[in-house]
Amino acid sequence: MTFLQLVKTINGPGPLLDRMARRIGSLLPKGLYPRTLIIVIAPFIILQSVVAYVFMERHWQLVTRRLSSAVTADIAALIDVYESYPQDADATTLTNIASERLGLDVDFLPETDLPPPGPKPFFSILDAVLSDEIRRQIGRPFWIDTVGRSNLIEIRIKLDHRIMRIIARRSLAYASNSHIFLMWMLGTSMVLLVIAILFLRNQIKPILRLASAAESFGKGRDVSFMPRGAREIRRAGQAFLEMRRRIERAMEQRTTMLNGVSHDLRTILTRFKLSLAFMEEGPELEALRGDVDEMARMLEAYLAFARGDTTEQAVPTDIAELLEAVRSDLERQGDDVRIEAEAPLMVTLRPDAFRRLLLNLLANAIRHGTRVVVTATSDGRWLTLTVDDDGPGVPVDMREEVFKPFLRLDEARNMDSGGTGLGLAIVRDIARAHGGEVTLTDSPLGGLRALVRLPV
């Protein structure tokens, strides 16, 4: 045995089984509701199939065999009477007895060859059972037809000098009412399945409401939520509400603290400005005033980044209208920006926060490029916003680093030249607060593309 064969023997069919399991898993539904339906319905269907099979294989076949055996016994008795006792010329007495007492239509044909065997039905067990009983009880050449006439069975048996033809009702040899059992079984199964599906939907709805509330909270939207459903689902809902309250309380405490810090620092800066106002004019005084103004701008940027815009409520907003308003404001400042957006383009978001995100991206693009193009599209689930420029761009290995707070590039492109290094950090913070993301890629204009994706 080679080493490769030994490895295959040790590994066995494990990888094949893993691939089959992954393949089956990829075909199964991914949602909780359809998976739970499968858990409920699959055992039910298997149980009904086993019951139906046992009924068909045991009860139905047993009843059919007994009925066929009784009919064959009656035919054998008629043959014995016909051969053992003197009869009238055309066996009228025997045929009358068979018709009135046994429900069989019997007549005698001249001696000829039996017809060739006809086609056998695929699902019927009557042919096999009746043939076995005729061979066992009568033991003569015979021919049967169970498909020519749906309600009748024709049997021909070759006697010594004649052909005995028997026509019997199909119900005498076949359990024809078994479909009633199947109809009752399927009918009650459908009723039970409908009831199970209705109850299951009521159990799934609280989970879907919890998931929707968590998703809305992650997008910065305030949605009322009340825990409902089973005890475990209510516990999960209460845990979500408690988590939301803790996050909101922490954000409120942070905002209160930052407001206090802002007030104290602004008071000190105001004192600096008053002191500078009483000083004599000179080059050094202008430099000090510039430093104070720079400190005020930095303070506002730091506080805006740390505070965010959590107090603003998300509302349906027309993105095309908002972009046009931003373009008009920039045009009055002497900046040229081209807007390409579908109209109307309604998205639920915080308009002031989104406006700040857009202004930060446009400020960087305008500062480092001569052409700026903004494109906004929606596929029904996501809003895709791109800001392209023809500037020097950002190195690929630094496109993730520039989103870190206070990071300022000194090489090909300084994303916050003259700023605080918080522009892109604020952009990503606002995008993620809406449940989206922002990334940097190469622009078709030759510079940098900022790609923002927000859920609609």
VEXDREN-2710 file (C-alpha; in Angstrom, 1 decimal):
% VEXDREN-2710
k/r/px/py/pz
1/MET/0.0/0.0/0.0
2/THR/1.4/3.4/-1.0
3/PHE/1.5/6.4/1.2
4/LEU/-1.3/8.1/-0.8
5/GLN/-3.5/5.1/-0.5
6/LEU/-2.8/5.0/3.3
7/VAL/-3.8/8.7/3.6
8/LYS/-7.0/8.1/1.7
9/THR/-7.8/5.1/3.9
10/ILE/-7.2/7.1/7.1
11/ASN/-9.2/10.1/5.9
12/GLY/-12.1/8.0/4.7
13/PRO/-15.2/9.6/3.3
14/GLY/-15.0/12.6/5.7
15/PRO/-14.3/15.3/3.1
16/LEU/-17.0/14.0/0.8
17/LEU/-19.5/14.0/3.6
18/ASP/-18.5/17.5/4.5
19/ARG/-19.0/18.7/1.0
20/MET/-22.4/17.0/0.8
21/ALA/-23.4/18.6/4.2
22/ARG/-22.3/22.1/2.9
23/ARG/-24.2/21.5/-0.3
24/ILE/-27.4/20.5/1.5
25/GLY/-26.9/23.4/3.9
26/SER/-26.6/25.9/1.0
27/LEU/-30.0/24.6/-0.3
28/LEU/-31.8/25.0/3.0
29/PRO/-33.5/28.3/3.8
30/LYS/-31.6/30.7/6.0
31/GLY/-34.5/32.4/7.8
32/LEU/-35.8/31.4/11.2
33/TYR/-39.4/31.1/10.1
34/PRO/-38.8/28.7/7.1
35/ARG/-36.3/26.6/9.2
36/THR/-38.8/26.3/12.0
37/LEU/-41.5/25.3/9.5
38/ILE/-39.2/22.6/8.2
39/ILE/-38.6/21.4/11.8
40/VAL/-42.4/21.2/12.4
41/ILE/-43.5/19.9/9.0
42/ALA/-40.8/17.4/8.1
43/PRO/-41.5/15.0/11.1
44/PHE/-45.2/15.4/10.4
45/ILE/-44.8/14.4/6.7
46/ILE/-42.5/11.5/7.6
47/LEU/-45.0/10.2/10.2
48/GLN/-47.9/10.5/7.7
49/SER/-45.9/8.7/5.0
50/VAL/-45.0/5.8/7.3
51/VAL/-48.7/5.5/8.4
52/ALA/-49.9/5.5/4.8
53/TYR/-47.3/3.0/3.8
54/VAL/-48.1/0.6/6.6
55/PHE/-51.8/1.0/5.8
56/MET/-51.3/0.3/2.1
57/GLU/-48.8/-2.5/2.6
58/ARG/-50.7/-4.2/5.5
59/HIS/-54.3/-3.3/5.8
60/TRP/-55.2/-2.6/2.2
61/GLN/-53.3/-5.6/0.8
62/LEU/-54.8/-7.9/3.5
63/VAL/-58.3/-6.8/2.8
64/THR/-57.8/-7.2/-1.0
65/ARG/-56.4/-10.7/-0.5
66/ARG/-59.2/-11.8/1.6
67/LEU/-61.9/-10.4/-0.8
68/SER/-60.1/-12.0/-3.8
69/SER/-59.8/-15.3/-1.9
70/ALA/-63.6/-15.3/-1.2
71/VAL/-64.4/-14.6/-4.9
72/THR/-62.1/-17.3/-6.0
73/ALA/-63.6/-19.7/-3.5
74/ASP/-67.1/-19.0/-5.0
75/ILE/-65.8/-19.6/-8.5
76/ALA/-64.1/-22.8/-7.4
77/ALA/-67.4/-24.0/-5.9
78/LEU/-69.3/-23.2/-9.1
79/ILE/-66.7/-25.2/-11.1
80/ASP/-67.0/-28.2/-8.7
81/VAL/-70.9/-28.1/-8.9
82/TYR/-70.7/-27.8/-12.7
83/GLU/-68.4/-30.8/-13.0
84/SER/-69.9/-33.0/-10.3
85/TYR/-73.6/-32.7/-10.7
86/PRO/-75.8/-33.1/-13.8
87/GLN/-76.8/-29.8/-15.4
88/ASP/-79.3/-28.6/-17.9
89/ALA/-77.9/-28.1/-21.4
90/ASP/-76.9/-24.4/-21.0
91/ALA/-76.3/-24.5/-17.2
92/THR/-79.1/-22.1/-16.6
93/THR/-79.7/-23.2/-13.0
94/LEU/-76.0/-22.7/-12.2
95/THR/-75.9/-19.2/-13.7
96/ASN/-79.0/-18.2/-11.9
97/ILE/-77.6/-19.4/-8.5
98/ALA/-74.3/-17.5/-9.3
99/SER/-76.2/-14.3/-10.1
100/GLU/-78.8/-14.3/-7.3
101/ARG/-76.7/-15.8/-4.5
102/LEU/-73.1/-14.8/-5.3
103/GLY/-73.4/-11.7/-7.4
104/LEU/-71.5/-13.2/-10.3
105/ASP/-72.4/-13.1/-13.9
106/VAL/-71.4/-16.6/-15.3
107/ASP/-71.7/-18.0/-18.7
108/PHE/-70.0/-20.8/-20.7
109/LEU/-68.3/-20.2/-24.0
110/PRO/-67.3/-22.8/-26.6
111/GLU/-63.8/-24.3/-26.1
112/THR/-61.2/-21.9/-27.7
113/ASP/-57.8/-20.6/-26.8
114/LEU/-57.6/-18.0/-24.0
115/PRO/-56.9/-14.4/-25.0
116/PRO/-53.3/-13.2/-24.7
117/PRO/-52.4/-11.5/-21.4
118/GLY/-53.3/-7.8/-21.4
119/PRO/-51.3/-4.9/-19.9
120/LYS/-51.0/-4.9/-16.2
121/PRO/-51.6/-1.7/-14.2
122/PHE/-48.5/-0.4/-12.4
123/PHE/-50.1/0.5/-9.0
124/SER/-52.9/-2.0/-8.7
125/ILE/-52.3/-5.0/-6.5
126/LEU/-55.6/-6.7/-7.6
127/ASP/-54.0/-8.5/-10.6
128/ALA/-51.2/-10.1/-8.5
129/VAL/-53.4/-11.1/-5.6
130/LEU/-56.3/-12.5/-7.7
131/SER/-53.9/-14.4/-9.9
132/ASP/-52.2/-16.0/-6.9
133/GLU/-55.6/-17.1/-5.5
134/ILE/-56.8/-18.6/-8.8
135/ARG/-53.6/-20.6/-9.1
136/ARG/-53.8/-21.8/-5.5
137/GLN/-57.5/-22.7/-5.3
138/ILE/-58.5/-23.6/-8.9
139/GLY/-55.2/-24.6/-10.6
140/ARG/-56.5/-24.3/-14.2
141/PRO/-55.5/-22.1/-17.1
142/PHE/-57.1/-18.7/-16.7
143/TRP/-57.2/-15.1/-18.1
144/ILE/-58.2/-12.0/-16.2
145/ASP/-58.9/-8.4/-17.2
146/THR/-59.1/-5.8/-14.4
147/VAL/-58.6/-2.6/-16.6
148/GLY/-61.0/-3.1/-19.5
149/ARG/-64.0/-1.9/-17.5
150/SER/-63.3/0.2/-14.4
151/ASN/-66.1/-1.3/-12.2
152/LEU/-66.0/-4.9/-13.4
153/ILE/-63.6/-7.8/-13.5
154/GLU/-63.6/-10.4/-16.2
155/ILE/-62.2/-13.9/-15.5
156/ARG/-62.0/-16.8/-18.0
157/ILE/-61.1/-20.2/-16.8
158/LYS/-60.4/-23.1/-19.2
159/LEU/-62.4/-26.3/-18.3
160/ASP/-62.3/-29.7/-20.0
161/HIS/-64.5/-28.8/-22.9
162/ARG/-65.7/-25.2/-22.4
163/ILE/-64.5/-21.8/-21.3
164/MET/-66.1/-20.5/-18.1
165/ARG/-66.4/-16.7/-18.2
166/ILE/-67.1/-14.8/-14.9
167/ILE/-67.9/-11.1/-14.7
168/ALA/-67.8/-9.7/-11.1
169/ARG/-68.1/-6.3/-9.6
170/ARG/-64.7/-4.9/-8.7
171/SER/-65.7/-4.2/-5.2
172/LEU/-66.2/-7.9/-4.5
173/ALA/-62.5/-8.6/-4.8
174/TYR/-60.9/-5.2/-4.1
175/ALA/-60.9/-2.8/-1.1
176/SER/-62.1/0.2/-3.2
177/ASN/-62.9/2.5/-0.3
178/SER/-59.3/2.9/1.0
179/HIS/-59.1/6.4/-0.5
180/ILE/-61.5/7.6/2.1
181/PHE/-58.9/6.9/4.8
182/LEU/-56.3/8.7/2.8
183/MET/-58.6/11.7/2.2
184/TRP/-59.3/11.9/5.9
185/MET/-55.7/11.6/6.8
186/LEU/-54.6/14.3/4.3
187/GLY/-57.5/16.6/5.3
188/THR/-56.8/16.5/9.0
189/SER/-53.1/16.9/8.3
190/MET/-53.7/20.1/6.3
191/VAL/-55.9/21.5/9.1
192/LEU/-53.3/20.7/11.7
193/LEU/-50.5/22.2/9.6
194/VAL/-52.5/25.4/9.1
195/ILE/-53.0/25.7/12.8
196/ALA/-49.3/25.0/13.5
197/ILE/-48.2/27.6/10.9
198/LEU/-50.5/30.3/12.5
199/PHE/-49.2/29.6/16.0
200/LEU/-45.6/29.6/14.6
201/ARG/-46.1/33.0/13.0
202/ASN/-47.2/34.4/16.3
203/GLN/-44.1/33.1/17.9
204/ILE/-41.8/34.4/15.2
205/LYS/-43.3/37.9/15.1
206/PRO/-41.8/39.0/18.5
207/ILE/-38.3/37.9/17.3
208/LEU/-38.7/39.9/14.0
209/ARG/-39.9/43.0/16.0
210/LEU/-36.8/42.7/18.3
211/ALA/-34.5/42.4/15.3
212/SER/-36.1/45.4/13.6
213/ALA/-35.9/47.5/16.8
214/ALA/-32.2/46.6/17.2
215/GLU/-31.5/47.3/13.5
216/SER/-33.3/50.7/13.8
217/PHE/-31.3/51.6/16.9
218/GLY/-28.1/50.7/15.1
219/LYS/-29.1/53.1/12.3
220/GLY/-29.8/55.9/14.8
221/ARG/-33.5/55.8/14.5
222/ASP/-35.8/56.0/17.5
223/VAL/-38.4/53.2/17.3
224/SER/-40.8/52.2/20.1
225/PHE/-40.5/48.6/21.2
226/MET/-42.4/46.5/23.7
227/PRO/-41.3/42.9/24.6
228/ARG/-43.8/40.3/23.6
229/GLY/-44.0/36.6/23.0
230/ALA/-42.6/33.7/24.9
231/ARG/-40.7/34.1/28.2
232/GLU/-37.3/33.7/26.6
233/ILE/-38.1/36.2/23.8
234/ARG/-39.4/38.7/26.4
235/ARG/-36.1/38.3/28.4
236/ALA/-34.2/39.1/25.2
237/GLY/-36.4/42.1/24.6
238/GLN/-35.9/43.4/28.2
239/ALA/-32.1/42.9/27.8
240/PHE/-32.2/45.0/24.6
241/LEU/-34.2/47.8/26.3
242/GLU/-31.8/47.8/29.2
243/MET/-28.8/47.9/26.9
244/ARG/-30.4/50.8/24.9
245/ARG/-31.1/52.7/28.1
246/ARG/-27.5/52.3/29.3
247/ILE/-26.1/53.5/25.9
248/GLU/-28.4/56.5/25.9
249/ARG/-27.5/57.3/29.5
250/ALA/-23.8/57.0/28.8
251/MET/-24.1/59.3/25.7
252/GLU/-26.2/61.8/27.8
253/GLN/-23.5/61.8/30.5
254/ARG/-20.8/62.3/27.9
255/THR/-22.7/65.2/26.3
256/THR/-23.3/66.9/29.7
257/MET/-19.6/66.6/30.6
258/LEU/-18.5/67.9/27.2
259/ASN/-20.9/70.8/27.5
260/GLY/-19.3/71.7/30.9
261/VAL/-15.8/71.4/29.5
262/SER/-16.8/73.5/26.5
263/HIS/-18.2/76.2/28.7
264/ASP/-15.1/76.3/30.9
265/LEU/-12.7/76.4/27.9
266/ARG/-14.7/79.0/26.1
267/THR/-14.6/81.2/29.2
268/ILE/-10.8/81.0/29.3
269/LEU/-10.6/81.8/25.5
270/THR/-12.9/84.8/26.0
271/ARG/-10.6/86.1/28.7
272/PHE/-7.6/85.7/26.3
273/LYS/-9.5/87.7/23.7
274/LEU/-10.4/90.4/26.2
275/SER/-6.8/90.6/27.4
276/LEU/-5.6/90.8/23.8
277/ALA/-8.1/93.6/23.1
278/PHE/-6.4/95.9/25.6
279/MET/-2.9/95.2/24.4
280/GLU/-1.1/97.4/21.9
281/GLU/-1.3/96.5/18.2
282/GLY/1.7/94.8/16.8
283/PRO/3.0/91.7/14.9
284/GLU/3.1/89.6/18.0
285/LEU/-0.5/90.6/18.9
286/GLU/-1.7/89.3/15.5
287/ALA/0.1/86.1/16.0
288/LEU/-1.5/85.6/19.5
289/ARG/-4.9/86.4/18.0
290/GLY/-4.4/83.8/15.3
291/ASP/-3.4/81.2/17.9
292/VAL/-6.5/82.0/20.0
293/ASP/-8.7/81.7/16.9
294/GLU/-7.0/78.4/16.0
295/MET/-7.6/77.1/19.5
296/ALA/-11.3/78.0/19.3
297/ARG/-11.6/76.2/16.0
298/MET/-9.8/73.1/17.3
299/LEU/-12.0/73.1/20.5
300/GLU/-15.2/73.2/18.4
301/ALA/-13.9/70.3/16.2
302/TYR/-12.9/68.2/19.2
303/LEU/-16.2/68.7/20.9
304/ALA/-18.2/68.0/17.7
305/PHE/-16.3/64.8/17.2
306/ALA/-16.7/63.6/20.8
307/ARG/-20.3/64.8/21.1
308/GLY/-21.5/63.6/17.6
309/ASP/-25.0/64.4/16.6
310/THR/-26.9/61.8/18.7
311/THR/-29.6/64.2/19.8
312/GLU/-30.8/64.7/16.2
313/GLN/-33.8/62.5/15.1
314/ALA/-33.7/60.6/11.8
315/VAL/-36.4/61.7/9.3
316/PRO/-37.1/60.9/5.7
317/THR/-34.9/63.2/3.6
318/ASP/-34.6/63.9/-0.1
319/ILE/-30.9/63.4/-0.8
320/ALA/-31.1/65.1/-4.2
321/GLU/-32.6/68.2/-2.7
322/LEU/-30.0/68.2/0.1
323/LEU/-27.1/67.8/-2.4
324/GLU/-28.4/70.7/-4.4
325/ALA/-28.6/72.9/-1.4
326/VAL/-25.0/72.0/-0.5
327/ARG/-23.9/72.7/-4.1
328/SER/-25.6/76.2/-4.0
329/ASP/-23.8/77.0/-0.7
330/LEU/-20.4/76.0/-2.1
331/GLU/-21.1/77.9/-5.3
332/ARG/-21.7/81.1/-3.4
333/GLN/-18.2/80.6/-1.8
334/GLY/-16.6/80.2/-5.3
335/ASP/-16.3/76.4/-5.3
336/ASP/-17.6/74.4/-8.3
337/VAL/-19.1/71.0/-7.6
338/ARG/-21.0/68.8/-10.0
339/ILE/-24.0/66.8/-8.6
340/GLU/-25.4/63.7/-10.3
341/ALA/-28.3/62.3/-8.3
342/GLU/-31.7/60.7/-8.9
343/ALA/-34.7/62.8/-8.0
344/PRO/-36.4/62.2/-5.7
345/LEU/-34.1/60.0/-3.6
346/MET/-35.8/59.6/-0.2
347/VAL/-33.6/58.1/2.7
348/THR/-34.3/58.1/6.4
349/LEU/-31.3/59.7/8.1
350/ARG/-30.2/62.7/10.3
351/PRO/-30.1/65.5/7.8
352/ASP/-27.7/67.8/9.8
353/ALA/-25.3/65.0/10.5
354/PHE/-25.4/63.8/6.9
355/ARG/-24.8/67.4/5.7
356/ARG/-21.7/67.6/7.9
357/LEU/-20.5/64.3/6.5
358/LEU/-20.9/65.6/3.0
359/LEU/-19.3/69.0/3.7
360/ASN/-16.2/67.3/5.3
361/LEU/-15.7/65.1/2.2
362/LEU/-16.3/68.0/-0.2
363/ALA/-13.9/70.2/1.8
364/ASN/-11.1/67.7/1.4
365/ALA/-11.9/67.1/-2.3
366/ILE/-12.0/70.9/-3.1
367/ARG/-8.8/71.6/-1.2
368/HIS/-6.8/69.0/-3.1
369/GLY/-8.5/68.8/-6.5
370/THR/-9.8/71.1/-9.3
371/ARG/-12.7/68.9/-10.4
372/VAL/-15.2/67.4/-7.9
373/VAL/-18.1/65.1/-8.8
374/VAL/-20.8/63.8/-6.4
375/THR/-22.9/60.9/-7.4
376/ALA/-25.9/59.5/-5.4
377/THR/-27.8/56.3/-6.4
378/SER/-30.1/53.9/-4.6
379/ASP/-31.0/50.2/-5.2
380/GLY/-33.9/50.1/-2.8
381/ARG/-31.8/48.8/0.1
382/TRP/-28.7/51.0/0.2
383/LEU/-27.8/54.6/-0.7
384/THR/-24.5/54.8/-2.5
385/LEU/-22.8/58.2/-2.4
386/THR/-19.4/58.8/-4.2
387/VAL/-17.3/61.9/-4.0
388/ASP/-14.6/62.0/-6.8
389/ASP/-11.8/64.4/-7.3
390/ASP/-8.7/64.7/-9.5
391/GLY/-6.2/65.5/-6.7
392/PRO/-3.0/63.6/-5.7
393/GLY/-5.0/60.9/-3.8
394/VAL/-3.9/58.9/-0.8
395/PRO/-1.5/56.0/-0.7
396/VAL/-3.2/52.6/-0.7
397/ASP/-1.6/51.5/2.5
398/MET/-2.8/54.7/4.3
399/ARG/-6.4/54.7/3.2
400/GLU/-7.5/53.0/6.4
401/GLU/-5.2/54.9/8.6
402/VAL/-6.5/58.3/7.6
403/PHE/-9.8/57.6/9.4
404/LYS/-8.1/57.5/12.8
405/PRO/-8.6/60.7/14.9
406/PHE/-5.9/63.3/14.9
407/LEU/-4.0/61.7/12.1
408/ARG/-2.6/64.1/9.6
409/LEU/-0.6/63.1/6.5
410/ASP/2.5/65.0/5.6
411/GLU/3.2/63.2/2.3
412/ALA/1.3/63.1/-1.0
413/ARG/-1.9/64.5/0.4
414/ASN/-2.7/66.1/3.7
415/MET/-6.4/65.2/4.3
416/ASP/-6.8/67.9/6.9
417/SER/-4.3/70.5/5.9
418/GLY/-4.6/73.4/8.4
419/GLY/-7.2/71.4/10.3
420/THR/-7.3/69.1/13.3
421/GLY/-7.1/65.7/11.7
422/LEU/-10.7/64.9/12.6
423/GLY/-12.5/65.4/9.2
424/LEU/-12.6/61.8/8.0
425/ALA/-12.9/60.4/11.5
426/ILE/-16.1/62.5/11.9
427/VAL/-17.3/61.2/8.4
428/ARG/-16.9/57.6/9.4
429/ASP/-18.4/58.1/12.8
430/ILE/-21.5/59.7/11.2
431/ALA/-21.7/56.9/8.5
432/ARG/-21.5/54.1/11.1
433/ALA/-24.1/55.9/13.3
434/HIS/-26.5/55.5/10.4
435/GLY/-25.6/51.8/10.1
436/GLY/-23.4/52.4/7.0
437/GLU/-19.7/52.6/6.1
438/VAL/-17.3/54.8/4.2
439/THR/-14.2/53.6/2.3
440/LEU/-11.6/55.2/0.0
441/THR/-10.7/53.9/-3.5
442/ASP/-9.2/55.2/-6.7
443/SER/-11.3/57.7/-8.6
444/PRO/-12.0/57.6/-12.3
445/LEU/-10.9/61.3/-12.4
446/GLY/-7.4/60.2/-11.4
447/GLY/-7.6/61.2/-7.7
448/LEU/-9.4/59.9/-4.7
449/ARG/-13.0/58.5/-4.4
450/ALA/-14.8/58.5/-1.1
451/LEU/-17.5/55.8/-1.2
452/VAL/-20.4/56.1/1.4
453/ARG/-23.0/53.4/1.7
454/LEU/-26.0/53.9/4.0
455/PRO/-29.1/51.7/4.5
456/VAL/-32.3/53.1/3.1
END
